[in-house]
Amino acid sequence: MEEKLITIAVHNYARAEILRTRLEAEGVECYLKNINLIHSVISGGVKVRVNSKDLEKALRIVEKVSEQFREEYQDEASITIRNVQRILVPIDFSDYSVNACRYAIGLAEKLNAEIKLMHVYYNPVVNSMPITDTYYYQVNMDEIIREIELRAKSSMEEFYKDIKEKIERDKIEGVKIDYALTRGIASEEIILKSKEYNPDVIIIGTRGQGEGANDLIGSVAAKIIDDTKVPVLVIPEDSLYKGIATINIMYATDFDDSDFNAIKKLMNIMSPFDIRLYCVHIGSQDSIVWDKAKMAGLKEKLYDQYKDYDIECSLIEEKDFMKGVQEFIREKNIDIISMVTHKRNLISKLLNPSYTRKVLFHTSIPFLVFHSDR
């Protein structure tokens, strides 16, 4: 009976050849598929396949070779991790903006960082009209815009004053705070400001269960996560700020090379706090052999690199991804969910409206998202 071929990795051609050579050198017969993609501009696509009888041995070899690839990737990425100095907090004067500010202040106090509050007010769009009406419309529109601007400025100054008073009342030291006010489309202006201000993290609040069915995690937050490479800490409306001391962090992994840089950034941001890091992969029985091999490699790397931290690596066999997440959150009293954003990957599950409502809105757990450097 012919052995079943199983895909154990997908790489660009150069890496697929390196892996094939290593596997065959250790007696594992190997096949490459999708060779037609070798000369494509697509960086990946060549599948590395082995017989099912060689799977466990092959996975051990894959993990060793993957470690080499990860080190090369980190060298190529040349990521310089600096201490958190700047926190950008988009606000709209709502209660969930106030809650996001509480988290920002707690983080800034520990990190001795500065906070930039930012509000983007509405920019009216002038529709086409008969030319005879243009002058009267323009005069009226100018008045409307001026009124909107004055109202936004007044609200911003009042909000800023309240936050400053809270900092003084709580005798919080070492936190500088400022604000920016601009007109336009919220997500676009926030992304532009992040490029100009160069924050180390963006903290944004989102509405909870009252949102419309199509609003995902909040359209502004989703756009920021998608289009900026700055880490984004999303605070659901019902998330209760209780101070930042011991933090139980669940890092959800899909065993991507970018996990190591994301975890490095995560540990840097959270280094002043007492951290318990739970590195978790949720899979099914069908992938358990592969998952165990990948988790063993990840565990060894994390334990070696972060000896002084409390780290636990776990595999959860659960076909229902969200059920697995919810049960783990309850069991470990998770304070923050963290992950790397990948389009059509793990993050797409969490940005799906039904998943978001169950896991993020209903559990009131903040989540910290890192952008893949791939």
N, C-alpha and C positions, 0 to 999 in steps of 0.2 A: 504494500500500500504506500502510495506517494505521501511524503511528509508535507504538512501544511506550511506554507511560507508566511512568516510574520514580519511586519515592518517594525524595526526597533529604533529607527532614527530617520529624520529627514534633514538633509544638509544641502549646501551648495556642492558643486561637483568636487572641488578641491578637498573639502572636509570628508565627503563621502568616500573618496579614494583613500584618504588617510585611514579612516575607520575600517574600510574593507581590507586594506593591507594588514592592519593590526589583527583583525579577526582571523584572517587566513593564516597568518604567522603562528597563531595559537590553535590551529586545527579546526576552526569553525568555517564551514562553507558559507559563502556570502554572495548575494546577488544585488545588483543595482537596478533600479527601475526609474523610468521617466528620464532616460538619457537624452531625449529630445530637448530637455530643458537646460542642457549643459551650457549652450551658448546664449541662453536667454538673459535678459537684463534682470530677471528675477533672481534674488540672491539665494534662494533655497529651492527645493523641489525634487531633488534626487533622493529616492527612498532606498534605505539600506535594509535588506531583508535576509532573514536566516530561517533554517528549518526549525520547526517547533521543538524538536528533540534537543536542539542546541540553545534554547532560549535563555535558560538561567546562566549558563556559562557566558553567552554572548552579552547579556546585560551587565555582568560584572566587568567585562572588558569595555563595554560602552561607557560605563561610569568613569573608568580610569581615563579613557580618552577624552570624555566630556570635561573632566577636570582641566586637562591641558587646554581645551578650547576656551573654557571659561577664563583661564588666566590670560590667554591671548586677547580675549574680548575686553577684559578689564584694562589691559595695557593700551589697546586701541582706543577705548573710550576716554582714557586719560581724565577720569573724573577726579576733581579736586573737592574734597569735602571740607567745608568751612563751618565754623560755628554759626548757629542761627543768630543773625543780627537784625533782620527785618521781617516783619509780619504784615501782610496786606489783608485787610478785613473789609470786603464789600458789604455795604449795609443798605437797608431801605427803611430804617427807623421802626421796624416791627419788633415784636417780642423775641422772635427767633434771631434777629440781628443782635439784640441785647445779649442773648445767650451765647452767641458766637464770640462776642466781645469778652464775656467772662472767661471763656476758654483761652482767648488770645492774651488776656492780662495774666492769667495763671501761668501760661507758657513763657511770656515775656519776662515775668518776674524771676523765674528760675534761670532763664537764659540771658538775662540782662539785655534784652532786645528792644528795639523800637517798633511801634505799631503805627501803621498808616491806615486810617479809616478812609473809605472811598464810597461816595454815592454818585450814581449816574441818574440824572433826571431825564424825563421824557423829552424827546426831540420831535415836535409835530412835523408831519409830512404834508407839504403843500400839494394838493391835488390840482389837476388842470381845471381851468375855469374860463369863461368868456373874457376876452381881453378888456372889455368895458368895466368888468368888475375887479380887475387886477389891483388897482390902486386902493380901493376900499378894503379889499380882502387883505392886502399886505399891511395896511395900517392896523387892522384888527388883529392880524396874526402877530405882529410885532408886540402888541399889548399883551396878548395871551402868553407869548414866549417870555416876556419880561415878568409877568405875574408868576409863571411857573418857576422861573429862575429865583425870584425873590423868596417864594415859598420854600424852595429847596434849600436856599442859603440859610433861612431862618431855622428850618428843621435841623439842618446840619450843625449849626452853632449850638442849638439847644441840646442835641444828642451828644455832641462833643463835650459840652459843659457838664452834663450828667455823668459821663464816663470819667472825666477828670476828677469830679467830686468824689466818685466812688473810689478811685485810686487813692486820693488823699484821705478819705474817711477810713479806708482799710489799712492805711499806713503802709502802702506798697511802695517800695523804693526801687530805683534803677530802671523804671519803665518810662520811656519817652513816647509821646503820642502826638500825632498830627493828623490832618485830614486833607482830602482832595475832593473837589466838587467839579463835575463835568457833565456836559450835555451829550446825549447820543443813545446808542443801543447798549444796554447794560453789559452783555457778554463781550461785545467787541471792545468797548472802552476799558473794561477790566483787564482783558488780555493785553491791550496796548500799554496800560499802566504797569502791568507786571513786567513787560519788557523794559520799560523805562526805569522803574523803581528797583527792579531786580530783587524781589523778596526771596527769602529762603523757604517760606511756606505761605500759602493762602488759606485763610480760615473763613468759611462761609456757612451761614445758617440756611436751612431749608424748611419749608412748611411740612407739616405731617399729614395726618389722615384726611384733612380737608381739601387736599389738592385735587385738581381735575384728573380724570383717568389717564389723560395723555401727557401729563406734566412730568412724568418720570420722577427723577430725584429733584426736580426743579430744573427748568430748561436752562437757566443761567448757570447753575452749578454743573450740569451735564456738559454744556458747551465749554466751560473753563477746563474741566477735566480732560476733555477731548483735545483741546487746542493749545494748552500750555504745558511746558515741561516742568513747571514748578510743582512740588508736592502740594496737594490740596486736602485739607482737613475739613470734612463736611459734617456739620452739626445739625442733626434732626431737631425739629421744633421741640419735641418732648424730652430731649436729652437733658437730664438734670445735672448741672454742674455742682460737684461736691468738693471741689478743690482737687489739686493734682498732687498725689503722693505716690502710693503704689499703683502701678498701672498694669493691668492684665491685657496684653495685646495679642490678638489672633491674627497671624499673617497667613493668608490663604495663598497657597502656591500651586502652580501648574507645572512646576519643575522646569522653568525657563531660565536661561543663562542670566537674564536681567534680574533675577531674584537676588543675587548676591550684591549687586550695586544698590538695589532698592532697600535691602536689609541694612546695608552700610549707612545709607541716608537715614533710615528709620532710627537706628541706634544712635546716630549723631544728634538727631533732633531730640530724642528722648533720654540722652545720656545723663542729664542731671537728676533724673527721677529713678525711683526704685521700680525696675521693669521686670515683669515676668513675660517672656515671649513664648507663645505657643505657635509653632510653625505647623500648619495643618494642610493636608491634601485630602480631598473628598473624592473617592472613586468607587468603583464597583468591583465585584468579585472577578469579573472578566479581566481586569487589568492589575490584579493584586501582585503578580510576580514582578511586573515592570515597576509598579509603584513602590514596592519594598526596596528594590535595587536603587531607585532614584532617591528615595527618602534616606536610605543608609548613607549615600554619598553626601547629601545635603546636611544630614545630622553631623557627620564627621567633620565637615568643613566649618559648620557653625560652632561646634563645641571647641574646635581648635582655635578659631579666631576670636571667640567671645567667652573665654574661660571664666571671667568674673561675673557673668550674667546667668540668671536663672532661665534656662532654655529647655523647652520640651518639644519634641517632634512627634507628630501623631498622624496615623493613617486612619481615615474613617471610611468604612465600607458602607455606602449608602447610595442607592440608585437615585433617590430624591435629594438633589444637591441642597435645596433650601432646608429640608428637614434636618439634614446633617449639620448645617450651619447653626440652626436654631438650638438644637440639642447641645452642641458644643458650647455655645454662648451661655446657656443656662448652667451647664455643668461646671464651667471654669470661671463663671462670673466675669465675662469679658467686658472690658471698658472701651476698647477701640478695635475695630476691624481694619486691617491694612492689606493692601494688595498692589500689584502692578497692573496698570491699565493696558489691555491688549484688545484691539478691535477684533470682534468675532471670537473672543476668547473668554476668560473668566469674568472680566468686567462686564461683558455684554449680558451675562446672566444676571448680574446685580443691577444693571441699568434697565432691565426689562420691568415694565410697570408692576406686574403681578409679583415678581420676586422682591422688588424694592419695597413694596407695601408690607410684605410679610416680614422681611428681615431687617430693613433699615427703619422704616417708619414705625412699625409696630413694636420693635424691640428698643427703639430709641438709642441705638448704639452709634456713636460717631464713627466715621470711617476715614482713614487716611490713604489717599491714592497717590501712587508714584507713576510717572510716565515712563514707559519703556524707552530705553535709549537706542533700541533697534530701529 
